[in-house]
Protein backbone atom coordinates (compact mmCIF):
# COMPACT_ATOMS: atom_id res chain seq x y z
CA UNK A 1 0.00 0.00 0.00
CA UNK A 2 1.16 3.53 -0.76
CA UNK A 3 2.85 5.03 2.37
CA UNK A 4 0.81 8.22 2.03
CA UNK A 5 -2.39 6.21 1.86
CA UNK A 6 -1.32 4.21 4.93
CA UNK A 7 -0.62 7.45 6.76
CA UNK A 8 -4.04 8.77 5.78
CA UNK A 9 -5.74 5.63 7.08
CA UNK A 10 -3.86 5.92 10.38
CA UNK A 11 -4.86 9.58 10.72
CA UNK A 12 -8.50 8.69 10.03
CA UNK A 13 -8.34 5.94 12.64
CA UNK A 14 -6.87 8.26 15.27
CA UNK A 15 -9.56 10.84 14.58
CA UNK A 16 -12.23 8.16 14.90
CA UNK A 17 -10.81 6.99 18.21
CA UNK A 18 -10.99 10.53 19.57
CA UNK A 19 -14.47 11.30 18.19
CA UNK A 20 -16.32 8.00 18.65
CA UNK A 21 -17.26 8.51 22.34
CA UNK A 22 -18.96 11.79 21.44
CA UNK A 23 -20.62 10.30 18.35
CA UNK A 24 -21.90 7.31 20.33
CA UNK A 25 -23.50 9.61 22.90
CA UNK A 26 -25.17 11.85 20.34
CA UNK A 27 -26.39 9.53 17.58
CA UNK A 28 -28.72 6.52 17.49
CA UNK A 29 -26.83 3.42 16.43
CA UNK A 30 -28.31 3.19 12.88
CA UNK A 31 -27.54 6.87 12.21
CA UNK A 32 -24.02 6.45 13.58
CA UNK A 33 -23.30 3.44 11.39
CA UNK A 34 -24.73 5.24 8.38
CA UNK A 35 -22.40 8.18 9.01
CA UNK A 36 -19.41 5.80 9.29
CA UNK A 37 -20.30 4.01 6.05
CA UNK A 38 -18.18 5.83 3.46
CA UNK A 39 -17.12 3.06 1.08
CA UNK A 40 -13.98 3.20 -0.98
CA UNK A 41 -13.45 1.15 -4.14
CA UNK A 42 -11.95 -1.18 -5.05
CA UNK A 43 -10.53 -3.02 -1.98
CA UNK A 44 -6.77 -2.45 -2.03
CA UNK A 45 -5.63 -3.36 1.49
CA UNK A 46 -6.81 -4.96 4.70
CA UNK A 47 -7.08 -2.49 7.64
CA UNK A 48 -7.86 -5.19 10.23
CA UNK A 49 -4.43 -5.01 11.87
CA UNK A 50 -4.47 -1.20 11.84
CA UNK A 51 -7.90 -1.16 13.52
CA UNK A 52 -6.72 -3.64 16.15
CA UNK A 53 -3.73 -1.46 17.00
CA UNK A 54 -5.62 1.84 17.02
CA UNK A 55 -8.52 0.64 19.17
CA UNK A 56 -6.71 -1.60 21.63
CA UNK A 57 -7.34 -0.76 25.30
CA UNK A 58 -4.74 1.57 26.78
CA UNK A 59 -4.20 2.50 30.40
CA UNK A 60 -5.29 6.12 29.99
CA UNK A 61 -7.44 5.60 26.91
CA UNK A 62 -9.88 2.77 27.57
CA UNK A 63 -12.06 1.34 24.84
CA UNK A 64 -14.76 -1.31 24.50
CA UNK A 65 -15.82 -3.91 21.97
CA UNK A 66 -18.43 -1.41 20.71
CA UNK A 67 -15.81 1.23 19.90
CA UNK A 68 -13.48 -1.34 18.36
CA UNK A 69 -16.26 -2.68 16.13
CA UNK A 70 -17.45 0.80 15.11
CA UNK A 71 -13.94 2.03 14.38
CA UNK A 72 -13.10 -1.14 12.51
CA UNK A 73 -16.30 -0.83 10.50
CA UNK A 74 -15.40 2.69 9.35
CA UNK A 75 -11.87 1.65 8.34
CA UNK A 76 -13.02 -1.51 6.57
CA UNK A 77 -15.66 0.38 4.57
CA UNK A 78 -13.19 3.16 3.70
CA UNK A 79 -10.90 0.43 2.34
CA UNK A 80 -13.72 -0.86 0.12
CA UNK A 81 -14.57 -4.06 2.03
CA UNK A 82 -18.07 -5.42 2.54
CA UNK A 83 -18.40 -5.96 6.29
CA UNK A 84 -21.21 -6.49 8.76
CA UNK A 85 -21.44 -4.84 12.18
CA UNK A 86 -23.08 -7.16 14.73
CA UNK A 87 -24.36 -6.76 18.29
CA UNK A 88 -25.13 -9.98 20.13
CA UNK A 89 -26.54 -10.87 23.54
CA UNK A 90 -26.56 -13.97 25.72
CA UNK A 91 -27.09 -14.97 29.34
CA UNK A 92 -24.40 -16.74 31.35
CA UNK A 93 -25.32 -17.92 34.85
CA UNK A 94 -28.29 -15.59 34.78
CA UNK A 95 -26.21 -12.56 33.83
CA UNK A 96 -26.76 -10.69 30.56
CA UNK A 97 -23.71 -10.28 28.34
CA UNK A 98 -23.47 -8.19 25.18
CA UNK A 99 -20.73 -8.14 22.56
CA UNK A 100 -20.03 -6.24 19.33
CA UNK A 101 -17.96 -7.58 16.46
CA UNK A 102 -17.44 -7.35 12.70
CA UNK A 103 -17.94 -10.04 10.09
CA UNK A 104 -16.45 -10.24 6.60
CA UNK A 105 -17.30 -13.10 4.27
CA UNK A 106 -19.21 -14.73 7.14
CA UNK A 107 -16.19 -14.73 9.47
CA UNK A 108 -15.63 -12.60 12.57
CA UNK A 109 -12.62 -10.34 11.95
CA UNK A 110 -12.85 -7.65 14.67
CA UNK A 111 -13.95 -8.48 18.18
CA UNK A 112 -13.77 -12.19 17.40
CA UNK A 113 -14.33 -14.54 20.30
CA UNK A 114 -13.83 -18.27 20.36
CA UNK A 115 -17.36 -18.61 21.74
CA UNK A 116 -19.03 -15.95 19.57
CA UNK A 117 -21.61 -18.43 18.26
CA UNK A 118 -23.65 -18.64 21.49
CA UNK A 119 -24.50 -14.95 21.14
CA UNK A 120 -27.93 -14.24 19.69
CA UNK A 121 -27.82 -11.40 17.18
CA UNK A 122 -29.72 -8.40 18.56
CA UNK A 123 -28.82 -5.96 15.80
CA UNK A 124 -26.78 -6.00 12.61
CA UNK A 125 -25.76 -3.41 10.03
CA UNK A 126 -26.44 -3.45 7.15
CA UNK A 127 -29.75 -4.31 8.81
CA UNK A 128 -31.46 -7.60 8.07
CA UNK A 129 -35.02 -7.04 6.75
CA UNK A 130 -36.49 -8.55 9.93
CA UNK A 131 -34.60 -6.01 12.05
CA UNK A 132 -35.68 -2.90 10.18
CA UNK A 133 -37.49 -0.54 12.48
CA UNK A 134 -41.17 -0.16 11.81
CA UNK A 135 -43.16 2.86 12.94
CA UNK A 136 -45.38 1.70 15.79
CA UNK A 137 -46.34 4.79 17.68
CA UNK A 138 -46.92 8.48 17.69
CA UNK A 139 -50.37 8.49 16.10
CA UNK A 140 -52.61 7.49 19.02
CA UNK A 141 -54.25 10.00 21.35
CA UNK A 142 -54.47 7.48 24.17
CA UNK A 143 -52.77 4.15 24.64
CA UNK A 144 -49.26 2.72 24.78
CA UNK A 145 -46.75 3.25 21.98
CA UNK A 146 -43.64 1.11 21.66
CA UNK A 147 -40.53 3.07 20.78
CA UNK A 148 -39.38 2.77 17.18
CA UNK A 149 -35.85 2.57 18.60
CA UNK A 150 -36.54 -0.63 20.58
CA UNK A 151 -35.54 -4.04 19.19
CA UNK A 152 -36.56 -7.28 20.89
CA UNK A 153 -34.25 -10.31 20.84
CA UNK A 154 -35.78 -13.55 22.08
CA UNK A 155 -33.43 -16.01 23.77
CA UNK A 156 -33.68 -19.79 23.76
CA UNK A 157 -35.01 -19.99 27.32
CA UNK A 158 -38.06 -17.87 26.46
CA UNK A 159 -36.72 -14.67 27.98
CA UNK A 160 -35.77 -11.66 25.90
CA UNK A 161 -33.64 -8.55 25.66
CA UNK A 162 -34.79 -5.12 24.50
CA UNK A 163 -32.07 -3.03 22.87
CA UNK A 164 -32.64 0.72 22.69
CA UNK A 165 -30.89 1.81 19.51
CA UNK A 166 -30.59 5.42 20.65
CA UNK A 167 -29.15 4.84 24.13
CA UNK A 168 -27.65 1.38 23.39
CA UNK A 169 -28.94 0.21 26.79
CA UNK A 170 -30.29 -3.31 27.23
CA UNK A 171 -33.42 -4.19 29.20
CA UNK A 172 -34.06 -7.81 30.12
CA UNK A 173 -37.53 -9.36 29.99
CA UNK A 174 -38.79 -12.62 31.47
CA UNK A 175 -41.10 -14.86 29.44
CA UNK A 176 -44.23 -12.97 30.46
CA UNK A 177 -42.48 -9.67 29.70
CA UNK A 178 -41.68 -10.91 26.20
CA UNK A 179 -45.32 -11.82 25.72
CA UNK A 180 -46.41 -8.42 27.05
CA UNK A 181 -44.12 -6.66 24.59
CA UNK A 182 -45.59 -8.66 21.71
CA UNK A 183 -49.13 -7.87 22.88
CA UNK A 184 -48.28 -4.17 22.86
CA UNK A 185 -47.26 -4.55 19.24
CA UNK A 186 -50.46 -6.48 18.60
CA UNK A 187 -52.65 -3.56 19.60
CA UNK A 188 -53.11 -3.72 23.38
CA UNK A 189 -54.30 -0.17 24.07
CA UNK A 190 -53.83 0.26 27.81
CA UNK A 191 -52.66 -1.48 30.97
CA UNK A 192 -56.06 -3.03 31.65
CA UNK A 193 -56.31 -4.64 28.21
CA UNK A 194 -52.68 -5.74 28.33
CA UNK A 195 -53.19 -7.38 31.75
CA UNK A 196 -56.39 -9.07 30.58
CA UNK A 197 -54.76 -10.52 27.45
CA UNK A 198 -51.61 -11.50 29.35
CA UNK A 199 -53.63 -13.36 31.99
CA UNK A 200 -55.40 -15.25 29.20
CA UNK A 201 -52.02 -16.26 27.77
CA UNK A 202 -50.92 -17.67 31.15
CA UNK A 203 -53.91 -19.65 32.52
CA UNK A 204 -54.03 -20.08 36.27
CA UNK A 205 -52.39 -16.76 37.11
CA UNK A 206 -53.98 -14.31 39.53
CA UNK A 207 -55.48 -11.44 37.45
CA UNK A 208 -54.78 -8.93 40.25
CA UNK A 209 -51.13 -9.96 40.39
CA UNK A 210 -50.88 -9.82 36.59
CA UNK A 211 -52.24 -6.25 36.62
CA UNK A 212 -49.73 -5.24 39.31
CA UNK A 213 -46.90 -6.80 37.29
CA UNK A 214 -48.08 -5.03 34.12
CA UNK A 215 -48.17 -1.67 35.88
CA UNK A 216 -44.63 -2.22 37.18
CA UNK A 217 -43.39 -3.35 33.75
CA UNK A 218 -44.90 -0.36 31.96
CA UNK A 219 -43.37 2.00 34.50
CA UNK A 220 -39.94 0.44 33.91
CA UNK A 221 -40.34 0.54 30.13
CA UNK A 222 -41.46 4.16 30.21
CA UNK A 223 -38.52 5.11 32.42
CA UNK A 224 -36.16 3.53 29.89
CA UNK A 225 -37.92 5.36 27.01
CA UNK A 226 -38.96 2.04 25.51
CA UNK A 227 -42.67 2.92 25.56
CA UNK A 228 -44.75 6.06 25.75
CA UNK A 229 -47.95 5.83 27.82
CA UNK A 230 -50.61 8.28 26.60
CA UNK A 231 -53.40 9.04 29.07
Number of C-alpha atoms within 10 A of each C-alpha: 8 8 8 9 10 14 11 12 18 18 12 15 22 15 12 21 20 11 11 17 12 10 15 19 13 13 15 16 21 19 15 17 19 12 12 18 16 15 16 14 10 10 14 11 13 14 21 14 11 15 25 17 12 17 23 14 14 9 6 6 10 10 15 14 19 19 20 24 27 28 25 30 29 24 27 26 20 21 20 17 22 15 21 22 22 23 20 19 24 22 18 8 5 7 8 13 12 16 21 25 25 24 18 14 10 9 11 18 19 23 19 16 11 7 7 16 9 11 17 19 18 22 23 18 18 17 14 9 7 7 15 15 15 11 12 16 15 13 9 11 9 12 17 25 24 22 21 18 22 23 20 20 22 20 20 10 9 13 17 24 23 22 22 21 20 19 17 15 11 19 17 16 21 15 15 19 20 20 20 22 22 14 17 20 15 9 14 21 18 17 19 14 15 23 23 16 16 22 19 12 13 13 9 8 12 10 16 12 12 20 19 12 15 21 16 12 17 21 15 14 19 17 11 15 16 20 22 20 17 13 8
